[in-house]
Amino acid sequence: MSIIKTKGLVLAQHNLNDNDRMVTLLTPNLGKIGCAAKESRNGKSPLMAGTQFLCFGEFMIYKGISSYRINFCEAIEIFYNIRLDIDKLNYAVRITKLVSDVTDENDNSFRVLQLALNTLYVIANVDIDLEFVMSVFKIRLLSIIGFKPVISSACYNCNIKEVKFFSVMAGCFKCSDCAKFDKSCVEVSVSAIKGIYYIINCDPKKIYLFNVTDKAKAEIRLISKLYLNRCLEREYE
């Protein structure tokens, strides 16, 4: 039993009784943990602001034998602009749901947390295509958790011809000839290929600082959806 100091993002919250909350917290080193927050629904509680959905803050957590309890928290960022816009809030919910699905306790979740925070910041503060943000988020998230697509200018199968398709099942690019034998292939433009390469390899802070054609955006959206559903074996939007 000990006291742990950590930063964390509140992925979800639900009420336990008249005054208490249970929150799902994503931390860099503890992974995703469930924490009781006693009296946090009391308007005078110092825990009230920091235990709300989407709050990123500094937490002092008591670790018991089989549970965690938040003793103190200080909000660093509450993403206020997201709370004022129903569309932005819907995308934030989708992001936190995905993050929750791919993380667990004791995971090293630093990179996932960093991606989630960067994405929420962009949604909150930048006038941007939110559906495309979601597509970029999915591809980068998959790359972090072990489903990084194989990116090359030459076909993954024959290693000779120029790539023109993305294989959803194999997670790689293929040429026209090799794609004929793979029903999961999606045709991609050069712009989309460059965009996917950038998403996977760029500096985390610059992940949304690039442009592609509208056609490439549509291709990346389709690939991100199909590849996510294939890798996680679930149907997401």
KEKE-3310 file (N, C-alpha, C; in steps of 0.2 Angstrom, whole numbers, plus 5000, padded with zeros to 4 digits):
npx = (5004:5003:5007:5004:5011:5005:5002:4987:4973:4956:4946:4934:4919:4908:4894:4895:4887:4877:4888:4900:4912:4917:4931:4939:4956:4969:4986:5003:5013:5006:4996:4979:4968:4956:4949:4943:4934:4931:4918:4919:4908:4903:4899:4909:4920:4938:4941:4932:4933:4944:4941:4932:4925:4937:4946:4963:4976:4986:4988:4986:4987:4980:4986:4978:4977:4970:4964:4962:4962:4958:4967:4970:4969:4974:4968:4975:4972:4956:4950:4940:4933:4929:4918:4909:4904:4894:4897:4911:4912:4907:4916:4927:4922:4922:4936:4941:4935:4940:4954:4952:4948:4960:4970:4977:4978:4994:5001:5013:5009:5013:5015:5002:4994:5000:4997:4983:4981:4986:4978:4965:4968:4969:4956:4949:4954:4958:4952:4947:4945:4936:4932:4943:4953:4950:4953:4967:4971:4967:4975:4988:4987:4985:4998:5006:5002:5006:5002:5008:5008:5016:5027:5032:5040:5040:5032:5026:5025:5031:5042:5046:5038:5029:5019:5001:4990:4982:4984:4972:4971:4984:4991:5000:5007:5004:5007:4998:4997:5000:4990:4979:4977:4972:4959:4956:4962:4964:4962:4975:4980:4995:4997:4989:4997:5009:5003:5000:5012:5018:5009:5012:5026:5029:5034:5027:5020:5017:5008:4996:4999:4999:4995:4984:4976:4958:4954:4963:4961:4949:4952:4961:4953:4944:4953:4958:4947:4943:4955:4957:4946:4949:4961:4957:4947:4933:4918:4920:4915)
npy = (4994:5011:5029:5036:5048:5055:5060:5061:5057:5059:5046:5041:5043:5038:5039:5034:5035:5047:5056:5051:5047:5035:5034:5032:5032:5037:5034:5038:5028:5018:5014:5011:5014:5011:5022:5026:5041:5049:5059:5067:5072:5082:5099:5107:5100:5097:5089:5089:5096:5090:5077:5076:5070:5070:5078:5083:5080:5082:5070:5063:5047:5034:5018:5003:4986:4980:4990:5008:5024:5041:5054:5067:5080:5090:5100:5102:5104:5106:5105:5114:5120:5109:5105:5114:5111:5101:5092:5092:5086:5073:5067:5067:5058:5047:5045:5043:5032:5022:5023:5018:5005:4999:5000:4995:4990:4993:4994:5002:5017:5030:5035:5033:5041:5053:5055:5055:5067:5076:5075:5079:5092:5098:5096:5104:5117:5120:5124:5112:5098:5086:5073:5069:5071:5061:5049:5050:5049:5036:5028:5032:5027:5013:5011:5013:5003:4991:4988:4993:4998:4992:5001:5006:5010:5001:4986:4975:4962:4958:4966:4974:4981:4997:5003:5003:5000:4997:4984:4978:4967:4962:4973:4982:4989:4986:4981:4983:4971:4961:4964:4959:4946:4948:4951:4961:4973:4990:5004:5016:5033:5042:5053:5049:5039:5045:5053:5043:5038:5049:5051:5040:5041:5054:5068:5068:5079:5086:5079:5083:5092:5093:5092:5085:5079:5081:5069:5060:5061:5055:5042:5039:5039:5028:5018:5019:5016:5002:4996:4997:4991:4978:4975:4977:4969:4972:4982:4998:5016)
npz = (5000:4996:4992:4976:4965:4950:4933:4923:4912:4912:4907:4908:4918:4932:4943:4960:4972:4981:4983:4978:4965:4952:4943:4927:4923:4913:4914:4912:4916:4925:4917:4912:4924:4937:4948:4964:4969:4982:4989:4978:4971:4978:4979:4986:4986:4984:4974:4964:4951:4945:4943:4933:4917:4903:4909:4912:4923:4938:4949:4966:4972:4981:4983:4987:4992:4982:4975:4969:4976:4974:4982:4980:4968:4954:4942:4926:4912:4905:4893:4889:4878:4870:4878:4875:4863:4854:4843:4844:4856:4854:4846:4854:4864:4856:4854:4867:4871:4862:4866:4879:4876:4871:4880:4896:4914:4921:4909:4899:4895:4890:4876:4870:4879:4876:4862:4863:4871:4862:4852:4857:4861:4848:4843:4852:4849:4836:4820:4810:4800:4808:4806:4798:4807:4816:4808:4806:4820:4822:4814:4819:4832:4831:4826:4837:4846:4841:4828:4817:4800:4786:4777:4762:4746:4737:4732:4744:4743:4730:4730:4719:4710:4709:4722:4723:4731:4747:4758:4768:4776:4777:4781:4773:4759:4742:4724:4709:4702:4712:4721:4715:4720:4733:4742:4751:4748:4745:4734:4733:4732:4727:4735:4747:4751:4755:4765:4775:4778:4784:4795:4802:4805:4809:4820:4836:4841:4829:4822:4816:4807:4793:4775:4763:4748:4744:4739:4744:4758:4759:4755:4765:4776:4774:4774:4787:4795:4790:4793:4807:4812:4808:4814:4828:4829:4830:4827:4823:4822)
capx = (5000:5007:5004:5008:5009:5005:4998:4982:4968:4950:4943:4927:4917:4901:4893:4894:4882:4876:4893:4906:4913:4922:4934:4944:4961:4974:4992:5009:5016:5002:4991:4972:4966:4950:4950:4937:4935:4927:4915:4920:4902:4901:4901:4914:4926:4943:4942:4926:4935:4949:4938:4927:4927:4942:4951:4970:4978:4990:4984:4989:4983:4982:4985:4977:4979:4966:4960:4965:4958:4961:4967:4971:4970:4974:4967:4980:4968:4949:4947:4933:4930:4925:4912:4904:4902:4892:4901:4918:4912:4906:4923:4931:4920:4925:4943:4942:4932:4945:4959:4950:4948:4967:4974:4975:4982:5001:5004:5017:5004:5015:5013:4995:4992:5002:4993:4976:4981:4988:4972:4960:4970:4968:4949:4947:4957:4959:4946:4949:4940:4936:4932:4950:4957:4949:4956:4974:4971:4966:4981:4994:4986:4987:5005:5009:5000:5008:4999:5011:5008:5023:5027:5038:5038:5040:5027:5028:5025:5036:5047:5049:5033:5026:5013:4995:4985:4984:4980:4969:4972:4991:4994:5005:5006:5005:5007:4992:4997:4999:4983:4973:4976:4971:4952:4956:4966:4960:4967:4977:4984:5002:4996:4987:5003:5013:5000:5000:5019:5019:5005:5016:5033:5031:5035:5020:5017:5016:5004:4990:5001:5000:4989:4983:4970:4952:4953:4968:4958:4943:4956:4964:4947:4942:4959:4959:4941:4944:4961:4956:4941:4952:4966:4954:4941:4927:4916:4920:4913)
capy = (5000:5017:5035:5037:5054:5054:5064:5057:5059:5055:5043:5040:5043:5037:5040:5028:5036:5054:5061:5049:5045:5031:5037:5028:5036:5034:5037:5036:5022:5014:5012:5013:5011:5013:5025:5029:5048:5050:5065:5072:5076:5087:5105:5110:5095:5099:5083:5089:5098:5086:5070:5076:5068:5074:5082:5080:5083:5079:5066:5059:5041:5029:5011:4998:4980:4978:4996:5014:5030:5048:5058:5074:5081:5097:5101:5105:5105:5103:5105:5118:5121:5103:5104:5119:5110:5094:5088:5090:5081:5067:5065:5066:5052:5041:5044:5040:5025:5019:5023:5014:4998:4997:5000:4991:4992:4991:4996:5009:5021:5036:5037:5033:5047:5059:5055:5057:5074:5081:5075:5083:5099:5100:5096:5109:5123:5121:5123:5107:5092:5082:5066:5067:5070:5054:5045:5051:5046:5028:5025:5033:5023:5007:5010:5013:4998:4985:4986:4998:4996:4991:5007:5005:5013:4995:4981:4971:4955:4956:4971:4977:4986:5003:5002:5007:4997:4995:4978:4979:4961:4961:4979:4984:4992:4981:4983:4981:4963:4957:4966:4955:4940:4950:4954:4966:4978:4997:5008:5022:5038:5044:5058:5046:5035:5050:5055:5038:5038:5055:5050:5035:5043:5061:5070:5067:5086:5088:5074:5085:5098:5091:5093:5080:5081:5078:5062:5056:5061:5050:5035:5038:5038:5022:5013:5019:5012:4995:4993:4997:4986:4972:4974:4976:4964:4975:4987:5005:5021)
capz = (5000:4995:4988:4970:4961:4943:4929:4920:4909:4914:4901:4909:4925:4934:4950:4964:4976:4981:4983:4976:4958:4950:4937:4923:4922:4909:4916:4908:4919:4928:4912:4913:4931:4940:4955:4968:4971:4988:4990:4972:4968:4983:4976:4989:4986:4980:4969:4959:4944:4942:4941:4927:4910:4899:4913:4912:4929:4942:4954:4971:4972:4986:4981:4992:4990:4976:4972:4970:4978:4973:4988:4978:4961:4952:4935:4921:4906:4905:4886:4890:4871:4868:4882:4873:4856:4854:4838:4846:4862:4851:4843:4861:4867:4852:4855:4874:4870:4858:4870:4884:4873:4869:4886:4902:4920:4921:4903:4898:4891:4888:4869:4869:4882:4872:4856:4865:4873:4856:4848:4861:4860:4841:4842:4856:4848:4829:4815:4807:4798:4813:4804:4796:4813:4819:4804:4808:4826:4822:4811:4823:4838:4829:4825:4843:4850:4838:4822:4812:4793:4783:4772:4757:4739:4733:4734:4750:4740:4725:4731:4713:4707:4712:4726:4722:4735:4754:4760:4775:4780:4778:4784:4769:4752:4736:4718:4705:4701:4718:4724:4712:4724:4740:4741:4756:4745:4744:4730:4736:4728:4730:4741:4753:4753:4758:4771:4779:4780:4788:4801:4806:4807:4811:4827:4839:4841:4822:4818:4812:4803:4786:4771:4758:4744:4747:4737:4749:4764:4758:4755:4772:4781:4773:4776:4794:4797:4789:4796:4814:4813:4807:4820:4835:4828:4832:4822:4825:4817)
cpx = (5004:5003:5008:5006:5010:5001:4993:4977:4962:4946:4936:4925:4910:4900:4892:4888:4880:4882:4900:4906:4918:4925:4939:4950:4967:4981:4998:5012:5012:4997:4984:4970:4960:4951:4943:4939:4930:4925:4917:4914:4900:4904:4907:4920:4931:4944:4937:4929:4939:4947:4933:4930:4932:4947:4958:4973:4984:4987:4989:4984:4985:4981:4984:4979:4976:4962:4964:4960:4962:4961:4967:4972:4970:4974:4973:4976:4961:4946:4940:4930:4926:4919:4907:4901:4900:4895:4908:4918:4911:4912:4927:4929:4922:4932:4944:4940:4937:4952:4958:4950:4955:4972:4972:4980:4989:5004:5008:5013:5006:5013:5006:4992:4994:4998:4986:4976:4982:4981:4966:4962:4968:4960:4947:4949:4958:4953:4949:4944:4941:4936:4939:4954:4956:4952:4964:4975:4971:4973:4987:4993:4987:4994:5008:5008:5002:5006:5001:5011:5015:5023:5033:5035:5038:5035:5030:5029:5031:5042:5050:5044:5031:5020:5007:4989:4987:4980:4978:4971:4980:4995:5000:5003:5008:5004:5000:4992:4996:4993:4978:4972:4974:4964:4951:4959:4961:4965:4968:4981:4991:5001:4994:4993:5007:5010:5000:5007:5020:5015:5009:5022:5034:5032:5028:5017:5015:5011:4999:4992:5003:4994:4989:4977:4964:4951:4957:4964:4952:4947:4958:4958:4945:4947:4959:4953:4942:4950:4960:4951:4944:4957:4963:4948:4935:4925:4915:4917:4918)
cpy = (5006:5023:5036:5044:5053:5059:5059:5060:5055:5053:5042:5041:5041:5037:5034:5029:5044:5058:5058:5047:5039:5033:5032:5033:5033:5038:5035:5029:5017:5011:5014:5010:5014:5016:5028:5036:5050:5057:5070:5075:5081:5094:5109:5106:5098:5094:5084:5091:5093:5079:5070:5073:5073:5078:5079:5084:5080:5076:5063:5053:5037:5022:5007:4991:4978:4984:5002:5019:5036:5052:5066:5075:5088:5097:5105:5108:5102:5103:5108:5119:5115:5103:5109:5117:5102:5089:5087:5085:5074:5063:5063:5060:5046:5040:5041:5033:5020:5018:5018:5006:4995:4997:4996:4993:4989:4992:5002:5013:5028:5039:5037:5039:5053:5060:5058:5064:5078:5081:5079:5090:5102:5101:5102:5116:5125:5120:5118:5102:5087:5074:5064:5066:5063:5049:5044:5048:5039:5025:5026:5028:5016:5006:5010:5006:4991:4983:4991:4995:4996:4996:5006:5008:5007:4990:4976:4964:4954:4961:4974:4982:4991:5001:5006:5005:4996:4989:4978:4973:4960:4968:4982:4986:4986:4984:4981:4974:4959:4958:4962:4949:4942:4954:4960:4973:4984:5001:5014:5027:5039:5049:5054:5041:5039:5052:5050:5037:5043:5053:5045:5037:5050:5062:5070:5074:5089:5084:5077:5091:5096:5092:5087:5082:5078:5071:5058:5056:5056:5043:5034:5036:5031:5017:5013:5015:5005:4992:4992:4992:4979:4970:4973:4971:4966:4980:4994:5010:5022)
cpz = (5000:4992:4982:4967:4954:4939:4926:4917:4911:4908:4902:4917:4926:4941:4954:4969:4976:4980:4980:4968:4958:4943:4934:4921:4918:4911:4912:4910:4922:4923:4914:4920:4933:4947:4958:4970:4976:4988:4984:4969:4972:4980:4979:4989:4981:4974:4963:4952:4941:4941:4936:4921:4906:4903:4913:4918:4932:4948:4960:4973:4977:4983:4986:4989:4983:4973:4973:4972:4977:4979:4986:4971:4959:4944:4931:4915:4906:4899:4886:4883:4869:4872:4879:4866:4856:4849:4841:4852:4859:4849:4849:4864:4863:4853:4862:4874:4867:4863:4876:4882:4872:4874:4892:4908:4919:4914:4903:4893:4889:4881:4868:4873:4878:4866:4858:4867:4867:4852:4851:4860:4853:4840:4846:4853:4841:4825:4810:4805:4804:4811:4801:4802:4816:4815:4806:4815:4826:4819:4816:4830:4836:4828:4832:4847:4847:4831:4816:4805:4791:4777:4768:4750:4734:4736:4739:4747:4735:4726:4725:4711:4712:4716:4723:4726:4742:4755:4767:4779:4782:4781:4780:4763:4747:4729:4715:4704:4707:4722:4721:4716:4731:4739:4746:4754:4744:4740:4733:4731:4731:4736:4747:4756:4757:4765:4776:4782:4785:4795:4805:4809:4810:4819:4830:4840:4835:4818:4814:4808:4796:4782:4765:4754:4747:4745:4742:4755:4764:4759:4762:4777:4780:4775:4784:4798:4796:4793:4804:4816:4813:4812:4826:4835:4831:4827:4826:4820:4812)
residu = (MET:SER:ILE:ILE:LYS:THR:LYS:GLY:LEU:VAL:LEU:ALA:GLN:HIS:ASN:LEU:ASN:ASP:ASN:ASP:ARG:MET:VAL:THR:LEU:LEU:THR:PRO:ASN:LEU:GLY:LYS:ILE:GLY:CYS:ALA:ALA:LYS:GLU:SER:ARG:ASN:GLY:LYS:SER:PRO:LEU:MET:ALA:GLY:THR:GLN:PHE:LEU:CYS:PHE:GLY:GLU:PHE:MET:ILE:TYR:LYS:GLY:ILE:SER:SER:TYR:ARG:ILE:ASN:PHE:CYS:GLU:ALA:ILE:GLU:ILE:PHE:TYR:ASN:ILE:ARG:LEU:ASP:ILE:ASP:LYS:LEU:ASN:TYR:ALA:VAL:ARG:ILE:THR:LYS:LEU:VAL:SER:ASP:VAL:THR:ASP:GLU:ASN:ASP:ASN:SER:PHE:ARG:VAL:LEU:GLN:LEU:ALA:LEU:ASN:THR:LEU:TYR:VAL:ILE:ALA:ASN:VAL:ASP:ILE:ASP:LEU:GLU:PHE:VAL:MET:SER:VAL:PHE:LYS:ILE:ARG:LEU:LEU:SER:ILE:ILE:GLY:PHE:LYS:PRO:VAL:ILE:SER:SER:ALA:CYS:TYR:ASN:CYS:ASN:ILE:LYS:GLU:VAL:LYS:PHE:PHE:SER:VAL:MET:ALA:GLY:CYS:PHE:LYS:CYS:SER:ASP:CYS:ALA:LYS:PHE:ASP:LYS:SER:CYS:VAL:GLU:VAL:SER:VAL:SER:ALA:ILE:LYS:GLY:ILE:TYR:TYR:ILE:ILE:ASN:CYS:ASP:PRO:LYS:LYS:ILE:TYR:LEU:PHE:ASN:VAL:THR:ASP:LYS:ALA:LYS:ALA:GLU:ILE:ARG:LEU:ILE:SER:LYS:LEU:TYR:LEU:ASN:ARG:CYS:LEU:GLU:ARG:GLU:TYR:GLU)
# end
